[in-house]
Amino acid sequence: MIEFQHVSFAYEKGRPVLQDVSFRIGRGEAVGLIGANGAGKSTVMKLLLGLLQGEGKILVDGTEVRRDTLGEIRRKLGFVLQNSDDQMFMPTVYEDMIFAPLNYMLSREEADARVDAVLARLHLEELKHRYNHKISGGEKRMAAIATILAMEPEAILMDEPTSALDPCNRRLVINTIRELGQTKLITSHDLDMILDTCTRVILLSNGRIAADGPAEELLRDRALLEANRMELPLSLMGRG
């Protein structure tokens, strides 16, 4: 579903952020992209969405990410931003959710049905006509996920989906992510969330892939994590 082939990128000449990064993510996989600050995680997301252009080749469902394919690429990818306020730009949850389906040329009836189906699936019917500025942070994060699901993307990208959430809302978001059937690429410093939601982890360090393998295996490797300026998930602290 997603493939990086020898991708490199630098914001400034001579100071590469990514160096010869290659990986493949199969359809339906749930992959956590982890690394210390500055490792290149956000750059991977921006390159995948075509917001940046680097060297090498990036494919989404077999289509290369280029300026002339961005419309097709972005219909396949849904991006849940770290700050929901940057994503929810309409007055109400309903207006945000219906915006993309209408722009995809669905009829109002078809778009309404899609919105209602997503809200019912996430048990968020009570948020439909709520004003975005009057709902809590946790509700807004769930509404942002609902907005992306209304687009019916084939893959979902998430940037720090549990940041700044209280324990109850964090668990709600984690349970929702686990139930999503789409291909998922999630960046986060919340390694317990990654352990709960992803079957595979790609560890970036200094712009390169330091490790790529099963989440259960990599996230239990204290030496590997500490060598790359990270710590064990809290749930694994104190274990063998």
The 8 nearest C-alpha neighbors of each residue, nearest first, counted from 0:
[[1, 60, 26, 25, 59, 24, 2, 61],
 [2, 0, 59, 24, 58, 23, 60, 25],
 [1, 3, 23, 58, 57, 22, 24, 4],
 [4, 2, 57, 21, 22, 56, 6, 23],
 [3, 5, 21, 56, 6, 55, 57, 2],
 [6, 4, 19, 20, 21, 55, 3, 7],
 [7, 5, 55, 20, 19, 54, 4, 3],
 [8, 6, 18, 17, 54, 19, 53, 20],
 [7, 9, 53, 17, 16, 15, 54, 18],
 [10, 8, 15, 16, 11, 14, 12, 17],
 [9, 11, 12, 8, 15, 16, 14, 13],
 [12, 10, 9, 14, 13, 15, 16, 8],
 [13, 11, 14, 9, 10, 15, 8, 16],
 [12, 14, 15, 11, 9, 10, 16, 8],
 [13, 15, 11, 12, 9, 16, 10, 8],
 [16, 14, 9, 17, 8, 13, 18, 10],
 [15, 17, 206, 9, 8, 39, 14, 18],
 [18, 16, 206, 7, 8, 15, 207, 39],
 [17, 19, 7, 206, 207, 20, 15, 6],
 [20, 18, 5, 6, 7, 21, 17, 207],
 [19, 21, 6, 5, 18, 207, 208, 7],
 [20, 22, 4, 3, 5, 19, 6, 23],
 [23, 21, 3, 2, 24, 20, 4, 1],
 [24, 22, 2, 1, 3, 25, 21, 0],
 [25, 23, 1, 0, 2, 28, 26, 22],
 [26, 24, 0, 28, 27, 23, 1, 182],
 [25, 27, 0, 182, 28, 24, 181, 1],
 [26, 28, 182, 181, 25, 180, 29, 183],
 [29, 27, 182, 25, 26, 30, 183, 24],
 [30, 28, 183, 197, 198, 182, 184, 199],
 [31, 29, 199, 184, 197, 200, 183, 28],
 [30, 32, 200, 185, 197, 193, 184, 186],
 [33, 31, 186, 201, 185, 200, 202, 30],
 [34, 32, 202, 186, 187, 31, 203, 201],
 [33, 35, 203, 38, 202, 204, 36, 40],
 [34, 36, 38, 228, 37, 229, 227, 204],
 [37, 35, 38, 34, 39, 40, 188, 228],
 [36, 38, 39, 35, 205, 40, 16, 34],
 [37, 39, 204, 205, 206, 34, 36, 35],
 [40, 38, 42, 206, 37, 41, 16, 17],
 [39, 41, 43, 42, 38, 186, 32, 44],
 [42, 40, 44, 43, 39, 45, 186, 158],
 [41, 43, 45, 39, 44, 40, 46, 16],
 [44, 42, 46, 40, 41, 45, 47, 39],
 [43, 45, 47, 41, 42, 46, 48, 40],
 [46, 44, 50, 42, 48, 47, 43, 51],
 [47, 45, 51, 49, 43, 48, 44, 50],
 [46, 48, 44, 45, 49, 43, 57, 64],
 [49, 47, 45, 46, 50, 44, 73, 72],
 [48, 50, 46, 51, 47, 45, 64, 52],
 [49, 51, 45, 48, 46, 52, 47, 44],
 [52, 50, 46, 49, 45, 53, 48, 42],
 [53, 51, 46, 49, 50, 54, 8, 65],
 [54, 52, 8, 7, 55, 51, 6, 46],
 [53, 55, 7, 6, 8, 56, 52, 5],
 [54, 56, 6, 5, 4, 7, 53, 57],
 [55, 57, 4, 3, 6, 58, 54, 5],
 [58, 56, 3, 64, 63, 2, 4, 47],
 [57, 59, 63, 2, 62, 61, 1, 64],
 [60, 58, 1, 62, 61, 0, 63, 2],
 [59, 61, 0, 62, 1, 58, 75, 2],
 [60, 62, 59, 58, 63, 0, 1, 2],
 [63, 61, 58, 59, 60, 64, 72, 68],
 [62, 64, 58, 57, 65, 59, 61, 56],
 [63, 65, 57, 58, 68, 49, 62, 69],
 [66, 64, 68, 67, 63, 69, 49, 52],
 [65, 67, 69, 68, 64, 49, 70, 52],
 [66, 68, 65, 69, 70, 64, 71, 63],
 [69, 67, 65, 71, 66, 70, 72, 64],
 [70, 68, 72, 71, 66, 67, 73, 65],
 [71, 69, 73, 72, 68, 74, 67, 66],
 [70, 72, 74, 69, 68, 73, 75, 62],
 [73, 71, 69, 75, 74, 70, 68, 76],
 [74, 72, 76, 75, 70, 71, 69, 48],
 [73, 75, 71, 72, 76, 152, 70, 77],
 [74, 76, 152, 153, 73, 72, 154, 71],
 [77, 75, 154, 73, 152, 74, 155, 153],
 [76, 78, 155, 152, 147, 156, 154, 79],
 [77, 79, 156, 157, 155, 80, 76, 147],
 [80, 78, 157, 156, 144, 158, 143, 77],
 [81, 79, 82, 158, 78, 83, 157, 86],
 [80, 82, 158, 159, 160, 83, 79, 162],
 [83, 81, 84, 80, 85, 86, 140, 79],
 [82, 84, 86, 85, 140, 87, 80, 81],
 [85, 83, 86, 82, 87, 88, 139, 131],
 [86, 84, 83, 82, 87, 88, 80, 81],
 [87, 85, 83, 84, 88, 80, 143, 82],
 [88, 86, 84, 89, 83, 85, 95, 143],
 [87, 89, 86, 90, 95, 85, 84, 131],
 [88, 90, 95, 91, 94, 87, 92, 131],
 [91, 89, 130, 131, 88, 94, 92, 95],
 [92, 90, 130, 131, 94, 93, 129, 89],
 [91, 93, 95, 127, 94, 131, 129, 128],
 [94, 92, 127, 96, 91, 95, 128, 97],
 [95, 93, 91, 97, 96, 92, 89, 98],
 [96, 94, 92, 89, 98, 93, 97, 87],
 [95, 97, 146, 93, 94, 98, 149, 92],
 [96, 98, 94, 100, 95, 99, 110, 93],
 [97, 99, 95, 101, 96, 100, 94, 102],
 [98, 100, 102, 101, 97, 103, 150, 96],
 [101, 99, 103, 102, 97, 110, 105, 98],
 [102, 100, 104, 105, 103, 99, 98, 97],
 [101, 103, 99, 104, 100, 98, 105, 97],
 [102, 104, 100, 101, 105, 99, 150, 98],
 [105, 103, 101, 102, 106, 100, 99, 107],
 [106, 104, 101, 103, 100, 110, 109, 107],
 [105, 107, 109, 108, 110, 104, 101, 100],
 [106, 108, 110, 109, 111, 105, 101, 97],
 [107, 109, 111, 106, 110, 112, 105, 113],
 [110, 108, 106, 112, 111, 107, 105, 113],
 [109, 111, 107, 113, 112, 108, 100, 105],
 [112, 110, 114, 108, 113, 109, 107, 115],
 [113, 111, 109, 115, 110, 114, 116, 108],
 [112, 114, 110, 116, 111, 115, 149, 117],
 [115, 113, 111, 117, 116, 112, 149, 118],
 [114, 116, 118, 112, 113, 117, 119, 111],
 [117, 115, 113, 119, 114, 118, 112, 120],
 [118, 116, 120, 114, 119, 115, 145, 113],
 [119, 117, 123, 115, 124, 121, 120, 116],
 [118, 120, 122, 116, 117, 121, 124, 115],
 [119, 121, 117, 118, 122, 116, 123, 115],
 [120, 122, 118, 123, 119, 117, 175, 145],
 [123, 121, 119, 120, 118, 124, 125, 117],
 [124, 122, 118, 121, 125, 126, 119, 127],
 [123, 125, 118, 126, 127, 122, 119, 115],
 [124, 126, 123, 127, 128, 129, 122, 118],
 [127, 125, 129, 124, 123, 128, 92, 142],
 [126, 128, 93, 92, 124, 125, 129, 123],
 [129, 127, 93, 126, 91, 92, 130, 125],
 [130, 128, 126, 91, 127, 92, 131, 133],
 [131, 129, 91, 133, 132, 90, 92, 128],
 [130, 132, 91, 133, 134, 90, 92, 129],
 [131, 133, 130, 134, 90, 135, 91, 129],
 [132, 134, 130, 131, 135, 129, 139, 91],
 [135, 133, 131, 132, 138, 139, 136, 130],
 [136, 134, 138, 137, 139, 133, 132, 140],
 [135, 137, 139, 138, 140, 134, 164, 83],
 [136, 138, 140, 168, 139, 135, 164, 141],
 [137, 139, 135, 141, 140, 136, 134, 142],
 [138, 140, 142, 136, 137, 141, 143, 135],
 [141, 139, 143, 137, 142, 138, 83, 136],
 [140, 142, 144, 138, 143, 139, 145, 137],
 [141, 143, 139, 145, 144, 140, 138, 146],
 [142, 144, 146, 140, 141, 145, 139, 83],
 [143, 145, 141, 147, 142, 146, 148, 79],
 [146, 144, 142, 148, 143, 147, 149, 141],
 [145, 147, 96, 143, 149, 144, 148, 142],
 [146, 148, 144, 149, 150, 145, 77, 143],
 [147, 149, 145, 151, 150, 146, 144, 152],
 [150, 148, 146, 151, 147, 114, 96, 113],
 [149, 151, 148, 147, 152, 100, 99, 146],
 [152, 150, 148, 149, 153, 147, 75, 77],
 [153, 151, 75, 76, 154, 77, 150, 74],
 [152, 154, 75, 181, 76, 182, 151, 155],
 [155, 153, 182, 76, 181, 152, 183, 75],
 [156, 154, 77, 183, 76, 78, 182, 184],
 [155, 157, 78, 184, 185, 183, 77, 79],
 [158, 156, 185, 79, 78, 160, 186, 80],
 [157, 159, 81, 186, 80, 160, 185, 79],
 [158, 160, 187, 81, 162, 161, 186, 157],
 [161, 159, 158, 162, 81, 157, 79, 187],
 [162, 160, 169, 159, 164, 163, 172, 189],
 [161, 163, 159, 164, 160, 81, 189, 169],
 [164, 162, 161, 165, 136, 169, 137, 160],
 [165, 163, 169, 162, 161, 168, 137, 166],
 [164, 166, 168, 167, 169, 163, 137, 170],
 [167, 165, 169, 168, 170, 164, 171, 161],
 [168, 166, 170, 169, 165, 171, 164, 137],
 [169, 167, 171, 137, 170, 165, 166, 164],
 [168, 170, 166, 172, 167, 164, 171, 161],
 [169, 171, 173, 167, 168, 172, 174, 166],
 [172, 170, 168, 174, 169, 173, 175, 167],
 [171, 173, 175, 169, 170, 174, 176, 168],
 [172, 174, 170, 176, 175, 171, 169, 177],
 [175, 173, 177, 171, 172, 176, 170, 178],
 [176, 174, 172, 178, 173, 177, 171, 179],
 [177, 175, 173, 179, 178, 174, 172, 196],
 [176, 178, 174, 196, 175, 179, 173, 195],
 [177, 179, 175, 176, 180, 174, 173, 196],
 [180, 178, 176, 177, 181, 175, 182, 183],
 [179, 181, 178, 27, 182, 177, 183, 28],
 [182, 180, 154, 27, 179, 153, 183, 155],
 [181, 183, 27, 154, 28, 26, 29, 155],
 [184, 182, 29, 155, 154, 156, 30, 181],
 [185, 183, 156, 30, 31, 29, 157, 155],
 [184, 186, 157, 31, 32, 156, 158, 183],
 [187, 185, 32, 158, 159, 33, 31, 157],
 [186, 188, 159, 189, 33, 185, 158, 190],
 [187, 189, 190, 33, 159, 186, 34, 35],
 [190, 188, 187, 192, 191, 193, 161, 159],
 [189, 191, 193, 232, 192, 188, 194, 187],
 [190, 192, 194, 232, 193, 189, 195, 234],
 [191, 193, 195, 190, 194, 189, 196, 173],
 [194, 192, 190, 196, 195, 191, 197, 31],
 [193, 195, 191, 192, 196, 197, 190, 214],
 [196, 194, 192, 193, 191, 197, 173, 177],
 [195, 197, 193, 177, 194, 192, 176, 173],
 [198, 196, 29, 30, 193, 199, 31, 194],
 [197, 199, 214, 29, 213, 30, 196, 200],
 [200, 198, 213, 214, 30, 197, 212, 31],
 [201, 199, 31, 214, 30, 212, 211, 32],
 [200, 202, 211, 32, 210, 31, 33, 203],
 [203, 201, 33, 210, 209, 34, 208, 32],
 [204, 202, 208, 34, 207, 209, 38, 206],
 [203, 205, 38, 206, 207, 209, 34, 227],
 [206, 204, 38, 207, 203, 16, 39, 37],
 [205, 207, 17, 16, 204, 38, 39, 18],
 [206, 208, 204, 203, 18, 205, 20, 209],
 [207, 209, 203, 210, 202, 204, 20, 201],
 [208, 210, 202, 203, 204, 207, 211, 201],
 [211, 209, 202, 208, 201, 212, 203, 217],
 [212, 210, 201, 200, 202, 209, 208, 213],
 [211, 213, 199, 200, 214, 217, 210, 201],
 [214, 212, 199, 216, 215, 198, 200, 217],
 [213, 215, 199, 200, 198, 217, 216, 218],
 [216, 214, 213, 218, 217, 219, 194, 198],
 [215, 217, 213, 214, 219, 218, 220, 212],
 [218, 216, 220, 214, 219, 215, 213, 212],
 [217, 219, 220, 215, 216, 214, 231, 232],
 [218, 220, 217, 216, 221, 215, 231, 235],
 [221, 219, 217, 223, 218, 222, 224, 216],
 [220, 222, 224, 223, 231, 219, 225, 230],
 [223, 221, 225, 224, 220, 226, 227, 219],
 [224, 222, 226, 220, 221, 225, 227, 217],
 [225, 223, 229, 227, 221, 226, 222, 230],
 [224, 226, 229, 228, 227, 222, 223, 230],
 [227, 225, 223, 224, 228, 222, 229, 221],
 [226, 228, 224, 225, 229, 204, 223, 35],
 [229, 227, 225, 226, 35, 224, 230, 34],
 [228, 230, 224, 225, 227, 35, 231, 34],
 [231, 229, 224, 225, 232, 221, 228, 233],
 [230, 232, 221, 233, 236, 235, 218, 219],
 [231, 233, 191, 190, 234, 235, 230, 236],
 [234, 232, 236, 235, 231, 191, 190, 230],
 [233, 235, 232, 236, 191, 231, 237, 238],
 [236, 234, 233, 232, 238, 237, 231, 219],
 [237, 235, 233, 238, 234, 231, 232, 239],
 [236, 238, 235, 239, 234, 233, 231, 232],
 [239, 237, 236, 235, 234, 219, 231, 233],
 [238, 237, 235, 236, 219, 221, 220, 231]]
